[in-house]
Amino acid sequence: MVDISEEEFEAYVDAAIASVPEALLDLVENCILVIEDDPPADMPSLLGLYQGVPLDRRGHYYSGVLPDRILIFRRPLVRMCATVEELQEQVRITVVHEIAHFFGIDDARLHELGYA
């Protein structure tokens, strides 16, 4: 387990977002990223979660909806990592994984790409 402040964790998430190519980030719209301490009680080991309508499923009817959400769960990530470097890498993988879900990429493909 790595002992870091909430501010340091947030900086790791910011760095992970900055690692995503700008051309892709420019396509992310109506989506917010939120850091929460813990995942839902029925999924205690969950590291991140995408909630919304993936970009590839949005049609002409998609308007006037609340923003999609990407949730990053701090405590499970901190618990699973032994070093700061490991945590930074796992945060990056988790953030990219959830952004990929925004684009409609499923877990099977993410596993093939090394993001699962």
Order of alpha helices (4+ residues) and beta strands (2+ residues): alpha-alpha-beta-beta-beta-alpha-alpha-alpha
